[in-house]
Amino acid sequence: MNTAEFLIGPTVLVVVLGLLLIAARWASTPLRALPRGIPLGHDFGLLVPVAIVDTPAEVTLAQAVLCTQGIRSTWAMAMTPLHIDASGNILSRPRHRRHVLVFGVDAARATHTLHPPRGGQLPYA
């Protein structure tokens, strides 16, 4: 056996592993890019978020207010992002919050119900 035979095996192995890595990377990329301005994980289909609250009690109050107006609602978990300033200091940590969701046709009415014009009293506060 000569040295060429000892180099062929490892070379073929490295080439095959490289091709497998490229194929795995290609197969795991999304088929389409998300449109600009749409954050990942915030697509609720026909539902639209009208409020973000912290506690289950606030969700219940908001849903009760919407129900009195005849607006059907539900909720989903919302993860707030980690905020870091230019120096690398953490300004706020991620936390679990809740989206209050309604159908798109009720969104304007629900927003007005939950967030009255300036100076108005919040119905669920």
Rosetta silent file (secondary structure, phi, psi, omega in degrees, C-alpha in Angstrom):
SEQUENCE: MNTAEFLIGPTVLVVVLGLLLIAARWASTPLRALPRGIPLGHDFGLLVPVAIVDTPAEVTLAQAVLCTQGIRSTWAMAMTPLHIDASGNILSRPRHRRHVLVFGVDAARATHTLHPPRGGQLPYA
SCORE:     score description
SCORE:     0.000 S_00000001
   1 L     0.000  138.761  178.525    0.000    0.000    0.000 S_00000001
   2 L  -106.837  177.618 -175.571    1.249    3.447   -0.811 S_00000001
   3 H   -69.007  -25.542  179.068    0.490    6.825    0.773 S_00000001
   4 H   -62.981  -39.194  179.500   -2.106    7.704   -1.894 S_00000001
   5 H   -66.542  -31.934  178.866   -4.353    4.895   -0.656 S_00000001
   6 H   -74.198  -25.600 -179.880   -4.098    6.226    2.919 S_00000001
   7 H   -86.767  -27.091 -176.745   -5.153    9.734    1.784 S_00000001
   8 H   -65.097  -45.271 -178.527   -8.087    8.666   -0.416 S_00000001
   9 H   -59.000  -55.631  178.957  -10.193    7.254    2.464 S_00000001
  10 H   -63.421  -34.782  179.029  -10.043   10.316    4.761 S_00000001
  11 H   -65.150  -44.987  178.133  -10.469   12.687    1.784 S_00000001
  12 H   -62.531  -40.777  179.272  -13.605   10.881    0.632 S_00000001
  13 H   -60.852  -46.157 -179.923  -14.911   10.917    4.219 S_00000001
  14 H   -64.331  -41.595  179.753  -14.387   14.694    4.562 S_00000001
  15 H   -64.649  -45.700  179.923  -16.050   15.359    1.180 S_00000001
  16 H   -63.325  -44.031  177.398  -19.065   13.163    2.022 S_00000001
  17 H   -62.365  -39.765  176.522  -19.464   14.789    5.450 S_00000001
  18 H   -62.341  -43.398  178.702  -19.257   18.234    3.840 S_00000001
  19 H   -65.322  -39.216  176.561  -21.939   17.308    1.295 S_00000001
  20 H   -64.037  -40.128  177.827  -24.164   15.940    4.070 S_00000001
  21 H   -63.329  -44.314  178.407  -23.716   19.153    6.038 S_00000001
  22 H   -63.421  -43.127  179.625  -24.656   21.271    3.010 S_00000001
  23 H   -64.637  -40.581  179.339  -27.708   19.084    2.290 S_00000001
  24 H   -66.895  -39.829  178.495  -28.868   19.277    5.931 S_00000001
  25 H   -64.894  -42.823  179.420  -28.437   23.048    5.977 S_00000001
  26 H   -64.766  -41.439 -177.450  -30.373   23.408    2.711 S_00000001
  27 H   -70.908  -24.501 -177.086  -33.191   21.139    3.934 S_00000001
  28 L   -93.396   -1.917  177.669  -33.627   23.045    7.200 S_00000001
  29 L   -79.219  147.136  179.003  -34.006   26.532    5.676 S_00000001
  30 L   -66.025  152.532 -179.094  -37.550   27.930    5.428 S_00000001
  31 L   -69.869  -31.772  179.310  -39.229   27.765    2.049 S_00000001
  32 L  -140.115  152.329  177.555  -40.044   31.461    2.120 S_00000001
  33 L   -82.341  149.962  175.879  -38.855   34.431    4.088 S_00000001
  34 L   -70.989  142.995  175.711  -41.268   36.225    6.414 S_00000001
  35 L   -61.328  154.789  179.908  -42.495   39.589    5.112 S_00000001
  36 L   -63.643  142.645  176.336  -40.891   42.618    6.718 S_00000001
  37 L    86.837   -4.597  178.589  -42.547   43.838    9.894 S_00000001
  38 L  -103.647  109.206 -179.936  -44.098   40.496   10.848 S_00000001
  39 L   -71.775  145.973  179.522  -42.463   39.133   13.991 S_00000001
  40 L   -63.869  133.239  176.103  -41.999   35.381   14.192 S_00000001
  41 L    85.447   10.035 -179.831  -44.647   33.637   16.274 S_00000001
  42 L  -116.280   27.882  176.639  -47.241   36.417   16.228 S_00000001
  43 L   -98.427  113.754 -177.734  -49.557   35.068   13.554 S_00000001
  44 L  -107.358   17.194  178.925  -52.940   34.331   15.102 S_00000001
  45 L    68.929 -121.113 -178.549  -54.794   33.602   11.861 S_00000001
  46 L   -79.343   -9.862 -177.267  -58.204   35.308   11.926 S_00000001
  47 E   -92.749  149.387 -176.636  -57.602   36.684   15.421 S_00000001
  48 E  -126.158  131.683  176.503  -56.074   40.082   16.168 S_00000001
  49 E   -73.981  131.209  179.188  -54.360   41.102   19.430 S_00000001
  50 E  -115.081  -13.528  178.013  -56.064   44.136   20.996 S_00000001
  51 E  -158.241  153.919  173.165  -54.305   44.205   24.386 S_00000001
  52 E  -125.085  123.237 -177.532  -51.327   42.710   26.206 S_00000001
  53 E  -125.343  168.200 -174.540  -51.744   42.118   29.925 S_00000001
  54 L   -95.064  -39.168 -170.556  -49.633   40.566   32.672 S_00000001
  55 L  -116.490  158.602  175.079  -51.879   38.399   34.823 S_00000001
  56 H   -60.821  -32.365  178.424  -54.702   35.905   34.290 S_00000001
  57 H   -63.485  -39.846  178.154  -56.948   38.193   36.382 S_00000001
  58 H   -66.435  -36.040  176.317  -56.402   41.035   33.898 S_00000001
  59 H   -62.564  -46.115 -179.463  -57.266   38.680   31.027 S_00000001
  60 H   -61.636  -42.862  178.195  -60.493   37.700   32.776 S_00000001
  61 H   -63.763  -45.379  179.871  -61.410   41.346   33.388 S_00000001
  62 H   -62.815  -42.046  179.103  -60.674   42.351   29.791 S_00000001
  63 H   -65.794  -36.646  178.197  -62.687   39.401   28.461 S_00000001
  64 H   -64.605  -42.300  178.303  -65.598   40.288   30.768 S_00000001
  65 H   -63.353  -43.793  178.927  -65.605   43.888   29.484 S_00000001
  66 H   -64.846  -37.591 -179.785  -65.514   42.672   25.882 S_00000001
  67 H   -63.909  -37.274  178.697  -68.303   40.169   26.594 S_00000001
  68 H   -64.254  -23.862  177.466  -70.568   42.964   27.890 S_00000001
  69 L   -93.704    2.692  179.493  -70.162   44.612   24.482 S_00000001
  70 L    79.382   22.532 -178.519  -70.949   41.357   22.673 S_00000001
  71 L  -104.209  121.051  176.567  -67.353   40.814   21.522 S_00000001
  72 L   -76.302  140.823 -178.467  -66.027   37.252   21.634 S_00000001
  73 E  -147.042  163.219  173.612  -62.422   36.988   22.802 S_00000001
  74 E  -146.500 -172.166  179.468  -59.710   34.569   23.805 S_00000001
  75 E  -143.421  161.423  177.116  -56.079   34.861   24.847 S_00000001
  76 E  -146.306  153.163  179.208  -52.632   33.541   23.947 S_00000001
  77 E   -68.485  143.838  177.292  -49.226   33.706   25.600 S_00000001
  78 E  -128.941  129.707  179.024  -46.945   36.544   24.535 S_00000001
  79 E  -102.877  119.258  176.759  -43.211   36.550   25.190 S_00000001
  80 L   -79.134  145.234 -176.145  -41.685   39.985   25.587 S_00000001
  81 L   -76.722  165.074  173.200  -38.175   40.277   24.145 S_00000001
  82 L   -79.794  126.494  179.676  -34.933   40.807   25.989 S_00000001
  83 E  -105.509  124.337 -178.975  -33.961   44.501   25.805 S_00000001
  84 E  -127.019  135.727  177.335  -30.238   45.332   25.824 S_00000001
  85 L   -82.953  179.151 -175.661  -28.689   48.783   25.450 S_00000001
  86 L   -63.456  -24.836 -179.979  -25.643   49.620   23.307 S_00000001
  87 L   -83.584   -7.338 -179.032  -23.293   48.945   26.236 S_00000001
  88 L    94.094    6.319  177.968  -24.613   45.408   26.676 S_00000001
  89 L   -79.083  138.914  178.648  -26.589   46.150   29.854 S_00000001
  90 E   -79.960  119.748  179.362  -29.864   44.272   30.233 S_00000001
  91 E   -87.544  -41.597  175.625  -32.718   46.780   30.405 S_00000001
  92 E  -151.194  142.647 -179.320  -35.554   44.272   30.754 S_00000001
  93 L   -91.083  157.812  176.314  -35.715   40.500   30.792 S_00000001
  94 L   -62.906  144.284  175.077  -38.168   38.377   28.824 S_00000001
  95 L  -146.365  157.879 -179.251  -41.380   37.657   30.640 S_00000001
  96 E   -86.153  124.219  174.897  -44.601   35.871   29.880 S_00000001
  97 E  -124.801 -179.041 -176.558  -47.522   38.142   29.134 S_00000001
  98 E  -129.266  130.906  172.139  -50.892   37.474   27.551 S_00000001
  99 E   -84.366  134.834  167.922  -52.440   38.719   24.301 S_00000001
 100 E   -94.964  123.262 -172.165  -56.181   39.367   24.380 S_00000001
 101 E  -115.392  140.501  174.093  -57.409   38.281   20.931 S_00000001
 102 E  -135.345  167.788  175.011  -60.597   39.071   18.993 S_00000001
 103 E   -69.023  151.485 -176.320  -61.761   38.510   15.438 S_00000001
 104 H   -56.009  -36.487 -178.848  -60.582   41.101   12.920 S_00000001
 105 H   -68.462  -22.426  179.935  -64.076   42.507   12.321 S_00000001
 106 H   -99.186   -0.020 -171.468  -64.369   43.307   16.052 S_00000001
 107 H   -61.589  -46.203 -177.546  -60.832   44.666   16.494 S_00000001
 108 H   -64.139  -44.401  179.820  -61.606   48.387   16.218 S_00000001
 109 H   -65.376  -40.642  179.380  -64.586   48.152   18.578 S_00000001
 110 H   -66.657  -41.800  178.088  -62.617   46.010   21.058 S_00000001
 111 H   -61.908  -43.801  179.050  -59.654   48.397   21.005 S_00000001
 112 H   -64.790  -36.634  179.688  -61.967   51.356   21.630 S_00000001
 113 H   -68.355  -43.408 -177.249  -63.665   49.431   24.461 S_00000001
 114 H   -82.474  -27.508 -177.879  -60.413   48.453   26.172 S_00000001
 115 L  -128.157   82.357 -178.470  -58.487   51.665   25.442 S_00000001
 116 L   -67.272  165.461  178.876  -60.856   54.652   25.620 S_00000001
 117 L   -57.651  161.968 -177.865  -59.746   58.100   24.351 S_00000001
 118 L   -50.140  138.375  178.380  -57.405   60.146   26.540 S_00000001
 119 L    88.266  -12.167 -179.940  -58.863   61.146   29.849 S_00000001
 120 L   -80.442  157.830  179.389  -61.384   58.306   29.769 S_00000001
 121 L   -85.361  130.706  175.191  -61.660   55.731   32.532 S_00000001
 122 L   -67.168  129.501 -175.517  -60.391   52.252   31.718 S_00000001
 123 L   -70.286  -19.626 -176.603  -63.373   49.920   32.113 S_00000001
 124 L  -114.562    7.788 -177.807  -61.320   47.093   33.585 S_00000001
 125 L   -88.995    0.000    0.000  -58.808   49.009   35.695 S_00000001
